[in-house]
Amino acid sequence: MAPYSTRLLVLGVVRIFQPAHGYLLLQELNSWKADEWANVKPGSIYSALGTLAKEGLLEVVPTEADESAAKATYRITDSGSAEFSKLFRQALRDVASPTLATTMAGIAFLPFFGREEVSVLLGERKNGLNEALRREAKAISELSQGSRDTPPHVMEHHLFAVERLQGDLRWTDGALARITAGNYAFLGEPPIWEPREDDPIWGNSHQQAVRLSRHKVAESEDSPPQ
């Protein structure tokens, strides 16, 4: 797993549902199948909560009940919000990660950012993919000429990398086209999806208010990088 995937997921889910406890995060991330594509397990969630709190990115919400590791609830700090935004942008640009977790985590939080910024980030991703493909083409050309320093079967490493990069590029081009065409809802736009009222996590009115607030361009929202 990319070293920041779990951090991004945990910060993002706390940001949506705050105040949130570890079991809620586990339920929500499991509903995203993050246990499969990001290998997010209960231990990694609780460990991340503790680490992020120590770093000042999350804070424990005071309660009268016992605040054991399993029962403590958390909310995101201003520093945590800035870190969440930084990791999201990094995830959409990152073409070097060897796993799906990085990109999948970034996709999960697309609605929390503006349409224009997401398009710019995906454009940067496309540029990175094309540059990586040029490097692989050069390596394949050099190996095709024979090398006493590299076993011939290493060619398959580069051919595999090309297939992976080309698949990523097809998705990036498609995502850019869909977003440019007006698909989905982004920060500052009216929501186009609502959960069922009986949803065990999303269904109460408090969380609905929190969820809808993401579509308002708050004055405190950190600005995109120049």
RACOR-V307340 format. One record per residue. SS is DSSP state (alpha for helix, beta for strand, coil for the rest). PHI is phi as a letter, one per 40 degrees, with the letter a starting at -180 (none if undefined). NEAR is the number of other ideal C-beta (glycine too) atoms within 8 Angstrom. Layout:
SS;PHI;NEAR / SS;PHI;NEAR
This chain:
coil;none;8 / coil;d;10 / coil;c;5 / coil;b;10 / alpha;c;14 / alpha;c;12 / alpha;d;12 / alpha;c;15 / alpha;c;14 / alpha;c;13 / alpha;c;16 / alpha;c;14 / alpha;c;13 / alpha;c;15 / alpha;d;12 / alpha;c;11 / alpha;b;13 / coil;d;11 / coil;c;8 / beta;b;12 / beta;b;11 / alpha;d;12 / alpha;c;7 / alpha;c;11 / alpha;d;15 / alpha;c;10 / alpha;d;10 / alpha;c;12 / alpha;c;14 / alpha;c;9 / alpha;c;7 / coil;c;7 / coil;g;7 / alpha;c;12 / alpha;c;9 / alpha;c;6 / alpha;c;8 / coil;b;16 / coil;f;9 / coil;c;10 / coil;b;7 / alpha;d;7 / alpha;c;6 / alpha;c;10 / alpha;c;15 / alpha;c;11 / alpha;c;8 / alpha;c;11 / alpha;d;15 / alpha;c;9 / alpha;c;8 / alpha;c;14 / alpha;c;12 / alpha;c;6 / coil;c;6 / coil;g;8 / coil;c;11 / beta;b;13 / beta;b;8 / beta;c;9 / coil;c;10 / coil;c;3 / coil;b;6 / coil;c;2 / coil;c;5 / coil;c;4 / coil;b;7 / coil;c;6 / coil;d;8 / coil;c;8 / coil;b;9 / coil;c;12 / beta;b;10 / beta;b;16 / beta;b;11 / beta;c;12 / coil;c;10 / alpha;d;6 / alpha;c;8 / alpha;c;15 / alpha;c;11 / alpha;c;9 / alpha;c;11 / alpha;d;14 / alpha;c;10 / alpha;c;8 / alpha;c;12 / alpha;d;14 / alpha;c;10 / alpha;c;9 / alpha;c;15 / alpha;c;13 / alpha;c;10 / coil;c;12 / coil;b;10 / coil;c;5 / coil;c;9 / coil;c;3 / coil;b;9 / coil;c;7 / alpha;d;13 / alpha;c;13 / alpha;c;12 / alpha;c;11 / alpha;c;15 / alpha;c;13 / alpha;d;7 / alpha;d;9 / coil;b;12 / alpha;d;10 / alpha;c;10 / alpha;c;9 / coil;b;11 / coil;c;9 / alpha;d;9 / alpha;c;6 / alpha;c;9 / alpha;c;13 / alpha;c;11 / alpha;c;9 / alpha;c;11 / alpha;c;13 / alpha;c;9 / alpha;c;10 / alpha;c;13 / alpha;d;12 / alpha;c;8 / alpha;c;10 / alpha;c;13 / alpha;c;9 / alpha;c;8 / alpha;c;12 / alpha;c;12 / alpha;c;8 / alpha;c;8 / alpha;c;12 / alpha;c;9 / alpha;c;8 / alpha;c;9 / alpha;c;12 / alpha;c;8 / alpha;c;8 / alpha;c;13 / alpha;c;7 / coil;c;6 / coil;g;5 / coil;a;7 / coil;c;3 / coil;c;3 / coil;b;6 / coil;d;4 / alpha;d;6 / alpha;c;5 / alpha;c;9 / alpha;d;10 / alpha;c;7 / alpha;d;7 / alpha;c;12 / alpha;c;9 / alpha;c;8 / alpha;c;10 / alpha;c;12 / alpha;c;8 / alpha;c;8 / alpha;c;13 / alpha;c;9 / alpha;c;8 / alpha;c;11 / alpha;c;12 / alpha;c;8 / alpha;c;8 / alpha;c;12 / alpha;c;9 / alpha;c;8 / alpha;c;9 / alpha;c;12 / alpha;c;8 / alpha;c;9 / alpha;c;13 / alpha;c;7 / coil;c;6 / coil;h;4 / coil;c;5 / coil;g;8 / coil;b;9 / coil;b;11 / coil;d;12 / coil;g;7 / coil;b;8 / coil;c;5 / coil;c;9 / coil;b;5 / coil;b;5 / coil;b;4 / coil;c;7 / coil;c;6 / coil;c;5 / coil;c;5 / coil;c;8 / coil;c;5 / coil;b;10 / coil;c;9 / coil;c;11 / coil;c;6 / alpha;c;5 / alpha;c;6 / alpha;c;11 / alpha;c;11 / alpha;c;8 / alpha;c;11 / alpha;c;10 / alpha;c;9 / alpha;c;8 / coil;c;10 / coil;c;11 / coil;c;7 / coil;c;5 / coil;c;6 / coil;c;3 / coil;c;5 / coil;c;7 / coil;c;6 / coil;c;4 / coil;c;6 / coil;c;4 / coil;c;2
